[in-house]
Amino acid sequence: MSTNKNAWQSLKRNQLMLPVVALILMLVINVIITPSFFRISIRNGVLYGYTIDILNRSCELIILAVGMTLAVASSRGTDISVGAVEAVAAAVCIRLLGSSYDAYAVPVVFAVFMCLLAGAVCGAFNGLLVSRFNIQPMIATLILYTAGRGIAQLMSAREINGVMVPGQILYVRMESFKYIGGFIPGCVIPTPVFIAAAFVVITTLLLRKTALGMYIETVGINPKAGRLVGINSTLIIFFTYVFCGFASGLAGLISSSRIYSSDANNIGLNMELDAILAVALGGNSLGGGKFNIAGSVIGAITIQALTTGLYAMGVSADQLPVYKAVVVVLIVTLQSDEFKRIWAAYKLRRTAVREAA
């Protein structure tokens, strides 16, 4: 009996407990709403079903959540510009590929490289403000959150009646580019699933097989103590924001390939909220320090399952952020030190009353 109790207590303390329970809850709710939720079939030579769609549609969010996790862990703050940076990177990629309105085009490989580079440059800008100038992360990233989508709209300008009009949707006509966000011929699994899986595996290996993960956690817990033991806190924070920007660029690449165009108004829209929610739902503290990549991945899939369930219930896209914001408030409240103190005091009173009886 004692062994079972100790095992249960250890399970409750596991950081993955919250995200796994949340994911199971979302899956159960989806099954109740849609009885055929787990049914998978092959249509037109590719896998088809709700679960496949959730995995496919969550890929961009998984990538953003991994980048956000490192930024939060090191700087103890959130990067709210990831959605706008995603739009900027997508606009760079489509503009270079040559839309149907342009007379020039570059190879896909070069366009992909510049897309990722654009995301990393935006991340470097955020990282410089946070690490070097010690600006609070949310305030520093508010600049690109506000201006980034405008930059993307300027990059998406095209000539209409002799006048350059920004904010246009640029369509690319290159079949090979469609494979990035769709399906490679002969493969039944969506390409973004492979990209997201490779990104997560490479990031995990980088963090676990080197001392980088420990450095990030140390800086997030106490940057002054990190400097005392020889860790360059400024460089670590800067790197995590560059990495977060790179992740945004990769997500923008997939998003633009999905729709075969660059839509500066909608690509990455409200994705910063989803990324923050995925990090929090993954059991990671928004106050920095220790982090768990697996938790953030599970959190991202859970959010996509939530989105799918809300759509099935008839909730419009305009109302989705409201429901997600409620979830964010609940998670942040449950993680707060004050709530934990109140909960511990409540359990102590219950124990005292039980023993007195």
Disulfide bonds with the S-S distance in Angstrom:
none
